[in-house]
Amino acid sequence: MQKRPSVAVVGGGIGGLFAANALIAQGLDVAVYEQAPALGEVGAGVFLTPNSVRQLQRVGLGPAVELRGARVGVESRYFRHDGTPIAPVQVTDSSGWNATFGMHRADLIELLADGLPAGVVHTGHRCMGFSQTADVARVSFGNGATAEAEIVIATDGIHSELRQYVTPPSRPVFHGSVAYRGVLPHRRIPHWPADAWLMWLGKGKHFLTFPVRAGELINYVGFVPADEEMKESWSAPGDPDVLRREFAGWDPRIGALLAEVQSTFRWALYDREPLPSWSRGRLTLLGDAAHPMLPHLGQGANQSIEDGMALATILARANPATAPAALLAYERLRRERVALVQRGARENGLRYDSANPDLGVRDAELKAHAAFRRRLYDHDVVPEAEAAAATL
């Protein structure tokens, strides 16, 4: 068996931890470096769809997702802001397979970390610099440590420190809105469905809920306009009273839920224009470091997981000498798909915020959008990654 390249993953979020699981499943030597002193996420939800769940199953994490997630079913719906039903939400792939789950981000991070052998993850390592030769890449950290590997994968998010070593700097694109987000115990809103993804749509705003943690918690997100650009953050504090005012007069169910909110977080919505390149030499980008996207298709985490599986599948067929060519094959494979999803998320956000004043047209588009979601969910990145690897 040929020698496989050693890999350093910089960033211990969903994309980095899944990539490590996928690489180890393929027999590669991996180390993960995370800047925070401990792994974890501020409490909020993430949506997993069939295109990524089949990859989680491949690395043995399917049972953990089923145990810790909350399956979202066929009662999922779009509504107008006053509660008038619009259309069902597509939650299965074309075969009818329902592998759509709401998950608490902290639970997903924990199950991904638990899937790794002891000693793979190194916390307290903030990336400060990068260099490479023809044969090896080196990452330096703020604690004075350095790491050497034959491949470095940057999974360090929208504000990636390593992106500058691949492509010229560019500004994230602010989309003029913020999301108020949080979770509520289901026992405080016992009549709320614990098995459905529900969204209400109004002029310039929309409101989303779905269950997490096996239905014990309800994740909510209220998307509202922002008067000025604010720093991208998952954890800036928000004012529950402001959130309640934003959705005053909407469906009374939303008012009842928001009456229970005691604290909330604000998240500014940014993405980036598609990058001209993801890889240079022995360094490549993955997930939000490569393609941050708006949340309006629920695909940020899912596309990161697809990235990780594609990269692991290709690197499993590489050796230290062919590793840079393998990274270029990964980039060619993934760039077009994620650019399509990035554009789709922007378009769907305009649809959700009723940018078209003809709501009949908007409602018809939502009904027709099920076909797009089926194609999205049908995608399996492994066969095409195997074909890409065969060209090395």
Phi, psi and omega in degrees: 000135181292153176290134179262154183290145172283151188226133169248126178255123181254105182126122185252038174270199184299312182297315182293317181290322177293316179304319178298316177301314183293320179294317179295323177298334178268004175089014180271155177273120190227142168229140180247134180239121183239135184288329183291155179290342177208151176291148178162168179219144171297144189296115172191174188261159172225145185254124178253133183240167190304328181296333176260330181297324178296332176283321175299322176296321183299328181263013173088011184259005180303311179301322179293322177296316180295323181288318190259346178270184176229113182293133181260129190249194190284354176278004179294139189213153164262142177228153163290168189300334182271002179101357177294124181296143177250303187195156170289160178259134179288119181239000179239166170277187185295335180281351185091005180288120178261101175232054182245121188228140163271135180225144169289132182303320180297323179293320180293316176302316183294317182290327175293319178293321180295337179284352183263148174297154177301141176089356180283322185265130179241109179272170180071025180242096178270121181295131181236343183191166183210144171209162177207155171244188178296336189248339188209152175244147181230136176243133175251149186236159182295340179273007179093351180282158171229154177229138176244140177202163178277344173221137170241129178248119178272111176238041189258027163085184186299331178258037184311129174288330186273345183303324183299339180274359180247318189214153181300152181300147175213154181274139169299151181263119177273135188253020169073020178212160176231158178244127169271131188218153178175185178228152176231140174298134181299330181297338178277342175227065191298339181273357180286134179301133180257016181217029185217146172263120187233132180224135176249137187239130177220181183293112177074003183215155166207160187227131187232141169224149167202156183280153173222173177049058177055030178086001180287336181233149172249121176274133177234149175218124175249117183263122185223158178293153176241136181286332182213157181295136177233159182297135176298126181202143173275347196224020175290135181292144176242167181258114180302328180292322176297317178300315180298320179295324181300329185246018175298137180086357175279186178315130181304336178298323179292317178301320179295320178293312184292337176297338181269352184282124179253336176210152182209166178241153176249140184227114178284141187263112178233152161219195176225154168296147178308134183283151178289336178204153178248343191228146172214117181061242184258014180244135174221160180255151181215145175066219185297337175296329181263322191208064175301139184224158176293157187275010193279003166242359182063035189245001182304304179293322183295319178289328174297320178294318175301316177307310184298319180290320178299314183294317179297319180297320181286316181294335177296339179258008183254167171232175183305325181287323184267001184303315178300321176294326178295321179295322178293324177295319176299314181298314179300321182294320192263334191298317183293317181296312184290331175296321176297317180291320176303313179296319180298324179292320176299312181297320181291327177298319177296322178295314181297325182269017172056043179298328175278119182294342177275097184293336176297318176296314179303315181295321178295322178296321179296321178295318181288339185294344178304324180295319177299315181295322178299317178296320178300315185282334179290338190297133173237113188285342188292310181302319181287330176291322176297321178294321177295320181294330182293344179273353183291000000 
